[in-house]
Amino acid sequence: MSLLELSKKYGKDEYSLLKENPSLENLSFFSSLSLGNTEWIDIKGKTLFLGSQIAILDDLCNKSKVYIYEDDAERLGSVQAVFDIDIEYISDFDSINLNEFDTVIAYGSEKVSKLIRKEKPNTKLVLIFDNKYGMNYFEEEFGDKEKEALSVKAVREWIGEHSTYYPYPNYRYVYKLFSDKEMPGAGELSQIKAYDYPRFALKDIGERFSQAAKTGDFDSFANSYIIVAGGSEENVYIKYNRTRLPKYQIKTEIRIKDDKKYVVKSALKRESIPHILGMYDGKKRIKNDSVTVLEGTFKNAGEMNFPFVNGKSLSRLCEDYIEKDINGFIEGVKEYLKKIVDEDALNLDAIFDNFIFDGEKFIAIDCEWIFDESMDFIKDRELFIKYRALHIFYQNNADKIQNNFSLTETDFMARFGIDDIDGMDFIERSFQDYIHGDYQEVYLDNYFVETISHETLNEGLEALAELPHAKNKIIELSEINKDRELIVKELTRLRTLTDNHVNNLGIIIDNLRHENEELSKTLNVYNSNLSIPFRIRRKLSTIYNRKYPKGSVERKKLNYRLMSIFHPIKYFKLTHSEQGRNLIEGEFKIGDLYREKGKLNFPYVENPKVSIIIPVYNQIHYTYACLVSLLENTQGYDYEIIIADDVSTDATKEIDNFVSGLVIARNVTNQGFLKNCNNAAKKARGEYIFFLNNDTTVEKDWLSPLIKLLESDKGIGMVGSKLIYPDGRLQEAGGIIWSDGSGWNYGRCDDPNKPEYNYVRDVDYISGAAIMLSRKLWEDIGGFDERYAPAYCEDSDLAFEVRKRGLRVVYQPLSVVVHFEGVSNGTDVNGTGLKRYQVENNKKLQEKWSEEFKNQYDNVGVPNGFRARERSMGKKVILFVDHYVPTFDKDAGSKTTFQYIKMFIERGYVVKFLPDNFAKSEPYTGILEQMGVEVLYGNEMRTNIFEWIESNQANIDIAYLNRPHIATKYIDFIKEKTDIKIIYYGHDLHFLRERREYELTGDVERKNASSYWKSMELDLMRKASISYYPSNVEVDYIHTFDKKINAKAITAYVFEKFGNIDYNPDIREGVLFVGGFSHPPNADALKYFLDNMWDEIYAQIKVPFYIVGSNATDEIKALHNEAKGIIFKGFVSEEELKELYEKVRLVVVPLRYGAGVKGKVIEALYYNDPVITTGVGAEGIDNSYNQMLVADEPGDFVNKCVTLYNDKEALKNMSKAADDYVKNKHSIEAVWDIIREDF
């Protein structure tokens, strides 16, 4: 966009303009960086401005009546677009009478050249222009020939008496302003603010400026001049801080009045006035007997005056030690370092440059940054202050230190006990971000040029000559690295093979053990068979069974005759009682089972939840067995049983004699299976109808899973059971209908305990042998479509009818039914039984649902049922990998995983879960399976998991790998063998956590562990498409090592529902600590709290302190002490934990180390409990809602705990703030907005 277009769009909103349109031209024309040229000059009356710069003109309009001459049409138009009639516009330069104005400002070399061709007026003059011999233009070979730089001599001759000022780095972007009375010191300009310097130079420009300052030649080589005539300004030096956030933007000036220097600090913006006021208050907090803190006085609310201190800076004193031997140098710096760090380590501005030795004492001349709670990212303040002072000193003197002592910065820092430079650098950058926000980027970083000197170029040319050798060395090292990676991969592969081999051996051993047991039994039988008595008995038994077969009427009659002879009393009672005669009759008409179970009695219920409809045609023995299983295995809900008798000719027609409480729906004429079901359903009174074949038996707890599933989601219309054969093999786990109309009984004859058959999922249809739907839906559909009469395909048709109404058909594996398939309708599709209708009705099904069949999967070759079995066409599949099935009520990491799985399912994704231990951990595995997640457990999966991943890769979109020690097992295989996108979630940054523990304890093992995790975690992140961590703290820390890593901070904890908790402190009592003790930081936090804080708290508030957490050691359990109010609860259920959260007044999280967002803090906030924690506990959590109190020192923690506990109003406010925070930051919508683009 042109300057004019930008002016029209943004007006005076320079921040937005520069943020969205960064360029040097825009920066120099619009930005307030240029204000350093004029804002300090006393200007009033009428002002003529030759040139154009938006920020300067805006400032001038507030001081005087402004006239402008600009011969560049676009620039003039841009000014007019911003200021309109606030400025007078002059078009003819020659007609200007300069003496009519109180001040004339010529801005830029071109305008100054034009001005000095006129006669010098008797008015105040301000000439701003580039130096022809400035550093920018000294490099003629690289310089911009079109710039009209001037010789300062010609200007001075024209203007006469004047004062000269030197804007640095130049007049377009003023960071510092020097004058003839206050020139830069040696080294002060070595760290240059580089904007439009040449990319290449004969010599390092920063070094050149330092040399010029050292020799007193800075005035000759300054890039720009400001020459003022007719003024009496007191300013001799100004430093601007305009790249900070507005609330911290200030300037520091040195002024001279009555030949006496003084210093002024003042706000550049209205928002920064509180910062000036805070500096005054902050200085009073510094306690340091070695140093005198310079005190200031207020001229007004936004301006403080300080006396000017003469002397030698501490930096110069330290530099003197560089000339000594290394021990003298280090000890000398150490001595000065001790002096500048205050007692409470609050003065973050304690760098050597900010201390002056006046010959008698050390004076702290600048203490702008005093630590407060908003700087919670600084944990070890004393170490950080030392690091800052040493880092800045080293950067300013790096060449000398390296030349004299061969010390790198790492070596230098180590001499002072600072070995985590990366960590300190991260905190420093966090500190700078705290001060600058993105203003540093908008006003500086976007334009930074790193000038390369002639010496550096020569070094590069020398290195280039060595390039072939270096390249060969790189290739050699690369090959070595590849070999090492291959070795690691091979070791991983061998470990996997070994694990699989061990696993297979275990299976073989178990099988052999079972076979041995069976062989032992067989051997015992054979041994007994060898005896002569047994042979005789077996021979007689064979003859007896041949003459009187088992179950035959003749055998039963013979048994009763024998009973009358050998057990006459028993026989008499049996034949002379009504019950006995019923048993005899039932045994003859139904079978042996009746003799065992007798007459069945089903209670009558007025309002049954379920009507169980059993269609029957003869086969009373199957029907009776089915009813026995129903009576024994149906609990939890009221039900009625409707026997749909299709004109049976066996004992079914008199079933009332053997079973009471049934509803009998008997047809007058034989209707066939389908119409028989429709007719019987008319008698149903239940909310739900369940069709159950009579050739089935139900397993324990078969009913409640079906009802619960139906009622869990209004979108579910029909559910069905898992069908197994009597021998235990799977008959069907839901059915598949292919696009050609053919069907699959999914899983037929396989092991029903395999993971793929044990999770809730949508299916194309469910066998009519065991299906449930609401009576309302059944009636709306009109029952089974009678075009399929007498039987077959009616169940598939019903499933399509259910989906036609926008409802789902779902398979429930927890409901298990044994089905004697073929008994009801036979098995021969070519015979004369009902089975023959299967082929004919399949054609009718295809005709009716031809359009729907087009959306089914194709039955081509050997079709893969991976997606067809769960109707997941068009849905993305996510493979979660973690250490084990999430124990969401035991640890925060598991809860995060569990919540994310729920969120993905709600968003329509299909989730597969791979627990690395391959264990079917209950109840957690069952909970996931009931959510619709296939959990890949068992020995077969353990052995074949990589084959499973590779063979199903086309159906898996994303691999969501958790935790470094788990992800590292899978990431190489997935990356090399598949095209699956990899998302890595670290949970917390392990190497940061270990590093912090090392810093706290000094345990070298923790330092080594940090190095180990660092290598692994960074490697994982580089291989993953994107890496997730719970907070920006970790993401920023990662980027200190590798900015190219694609890492994102996500919200770690997701909540579906939010309760309306009425927090009433009047009915609450106690303090709560929650944390799983398998996580070392939690155990440390509890012991730290009890050892250092609880006694003092308990002395002031006699309330119980509850300790909750799984995997507690004996040491933790022994902390229980009722005399001190300490109540150890250990692991509690979710319900009990909820009760505790709603019982106590306060939750404490006194963590000393760790990394990432802490689940226990978020959980407490979810329950709206006020929380007191440490900086570590609060890390990564936005506390702008004031939902937490943070305290790192034991005394402060105790005071806040006691004060808050007794302040009921504050407790209520924090509870409300916690509720607001969680709802705004941890809802599914809020979390999804963060990660949506990655999925």
MOKA-V349259 format. One line per field, one symbol per residue. phi: phi as a letter, one per 40 degrees, with the letter a starting at -180 (. if undefined). Layout:
BEGIN
phi->???
END
This chain:
BEGIN
phi->.cdccccccbgcccccccccbcaccccccbccdccccbccccbagbbbbchaacccccccccbacbbbbaccdcccccccccbfccbcbbbbccccccccbcbbbbbhdcccdcccccccccacbbbbaccdbcddbccdcbcccccccbcccccccccgcabbbbcbcaccbcbbbbaccaccccgcbcccccbbcccbacadcdcccccccccgbdccbdcabbbbbgbbcccbaabbbcccddcbcbbbbbbbbfgbcabbbaccbdcccdccccccccccccbaccbccccbbccacbabbbccbcibccdccccccccccccccccccdccccccccdcfbccccbdccbbbchbacbccabcbbdaccccccccccccccccccccccccbdccccccbfbccccccccbgbbbcdccccccccccccccfcccccbbdcbcbccbccccccccccccccddccccccccccccccccccccccccccccccdcccccccccccccccccccccccccccccccccdccccccccccccccbdcgcccccccccccccccbccccccccbbccccccccccccbicdcdccgccbcccbcbccbbcbbcbagfdcccccccdccccbbbgbcabbbccccgcbccdcbcdcbabgcbbbbccbcbgdcccccccccccbccbbbcbcccbbccdfccdccccccccacccbabaccbbcdcgcccabgbbbcccgcbbccgdgcccccdcbbbcacbcabdccabbaccccdcccggcccccccaggccccccccccdcgbbbbcbcccbbcbcdgccbgbccbcbccdcccccccccccccbdcccccccccbfbcccdcccbfbdgccbbccbacaddcccbacccccdcccdccccccgccbbbbcccfcccbccccccccchccbcbhcccdcbcccccccbdcbbcbbbcbgcccdccbccccccbbbccbbbbcgacdccccccccccbgccdccccccccdcccccccccccabbacacdccccdcccaccccbacbccbbbcbbcccccbccbbahbbbbiccccddccccccccccbbcdccccbbcbcbcbbicfcccccdccdaccbgcbcbgcbcdcccdccdcbccabbbccbahagcccccccccccgccbbabccccdgbcbccfcbbbabcdccccccccccdcbcccccccccccccccccbbcdccccdcbdccb
END
